[in-house]
Amino acid sequence: MFIYVYNKKYQIEKKKKKKKKKKKKKKKNFFFFFFFFFLFKFNEKGKFYIFF
């Protein structure tokens, strides 16, 4: 099962989450960055897949 998500929407959500969680825990954001890196495979069209 995979979901198509637009890059622009992801960037807006990522910025909102970073402002709240960046000050409290930097290690968790670093972990999530690698977690997303392995989960998401970017497309040439600007979309990426989320695999469950």
Secondary structure as the mmCIF struct_conf table of DSSP 4:
data_model
#
loop_
_struct_conf.conf_type_id
_struct_conf.id
_struct_conf.beg_label_comp_id
_struct_conf.beg_label_asym_id
_struct_conf.beg_label_seq_id
_struct_conf.end_label_comp_id
_struct_conf.end_label_asym_id
_struct_conf.end_label_seq_id
STRN STRN1 PHE A 2 TYR A 6
HELX_RH_AL_P HELX_RH_AL_P1 ASN A 7 LYS A 21
TURN_TY1_P TURN_TY1_P1 LYS A 22 LYS A 24
HELX_RH_AL_P HELX_RH_AL_P2 LYS A 26 LEU A 39
STRN STRN2 PHE A 40 PHE A 42
TURN_TY1_P TURN_TY1_P2 GLU A 44 LYS A 45
BEND BEND1 GLY A 46 GLY A 46
STRN STRN3 LYS A 47 PHE A 51
#
